[in-house]
C-alpha cells in the first residue's frame, strides 16, 4: 500500500451514510461511505466489489477535496457549485470524473474547464511560474481526454514557451502537429519583429524609435495587442493591423491535427 494511505483516518461530514455498503479512503486519510447502487447508476469506473481491501475500505489516489465534490454528483439533484473551487482541486476533480466515469460530472467539468481556461489565459504570463504550472496542468487534462476545443484555447499561450519544454506534454502521435502549429506562431512573431525593427530604423519619430525595444524584449507575443501605437501612424494603421490579421490566419491546433490525419 502506498504511503499516502497511511494518513490518519478522518470521516467525511457529508458522506457518512449509516446504511452505506462501500467505503473509500482518500489519499489524505478521509473516509467516504457511499451506496453501491448509486455508484452503479451514476458512474462506470469506480472499484467496488471487484477489489479486495482491508476492512472493506477501498483506497483512492485522489485527495478529499476533489472526492467530496465528485461524490456529490453521485447523489442528484444536489450538485455542487464549482465557481469558487481552487484550480488545483478543480483539475483533480475533472481528472477523477473522467477516470471513474462519473457521467453527470464529466460534461459539467468539461464546460467549466473552458471557462477556467479562458480566465487563466487572460491572466497568463510567461514569467510567472504558477501561470506555467496552471497552463501545463490544463493542457495535460485536455490532451489526456482529447478535448480539442480546450487544447485550441490553450495552445496559443503554450507556444511562447521553449519547444523542448512543451513537446513532452503531447503524446508521440500529436508531437508533429504541435511542432507544425507552433511553427506558424514563430513565423508570425519573427516577421512582426522584423518589419517593426526595419521600420524603426527609418522612422523619424523619436517615440517610435524607442518603442520597438519593448516589443523585441518581450517573451510574450500577445503583447502585440497591448503595444502602444499612438506615437506612429505606421504602427497604428498598418503594422498592428497586419499582425492581427496574421494571428487570425493561424490554423488551430485541431485543424493541424486533422491535416496530418491524427484526430
C-alpha positions, 0 to 999 in steps of 0.5 A: 500500500502506498504511503499516502494511505497511511494518513490518519483516518478522518470521516467525511461530514457529508458522506457518512451514510449509516446504511452505506455498503462501500467505503473509500479512503482518500489519499489524505486519510478521509473516509467516504461511505457511499451506496453501491447502487448509486455508484452503479447508476451514476458512474462506470469506473469506480472499484467496488466489489471487484477489489479486495481491501482491508476492512472493506475500505477501498483506497483512492489516489485522489485527495478529499477535496476533489472526492467530496465534490465528485461524490456529490454528483453521485447523489442528484439533484444536489450538485455542487457549485464549482465557481469558487473551487481552487484550480488545483482541486478543480483539475483533480476533480475533472481528472477523477470524473473522467477516470471513474466515469462519473457521467453527470460530472464529466460534461459539467467539468468539461464546460467549466474547464473552458471557462477556467481556461479562458480566465487563466489565459487572460491572466497568463504570463510567461514569467510567472511560474504558477501561470506555467504550472496552471497552463501545463496542468490544463493542457495535460487534462485536455490532451489526456481526454482529447478535448480539442476545443480546450487544447485550441484555447490553450495552445496559443499561450503554450507556444511562447514557451521553449519547444523542448519544454512543451513537446513532452506534454503531447503524446508521440502521435500529436508531437508533429502537429504541435511542432507544425502549429507552433511553427506558424506562431514563430513565423508570425512573431519573427516577421512582426519583429522584423518589419517593426525593427526595419521600420524603426530604423527609418522612422523619424519619430523619436517615440517610435524609435524607442518603442520597438525595444519593448516589443523585441524584449518581450517573451510574450507575443500577445503583447502585440495587442497591448503595444502602444501605437499612438506615437506612429501612424505606421504602427497604428494603421498598418503594422498592428493591423497586419499582425492581427490579421496574421494571428487570425490566419493561424490554423488551430491546433485541431485543424493541424491535427486533422491535416496530418490525419491524427484526430 
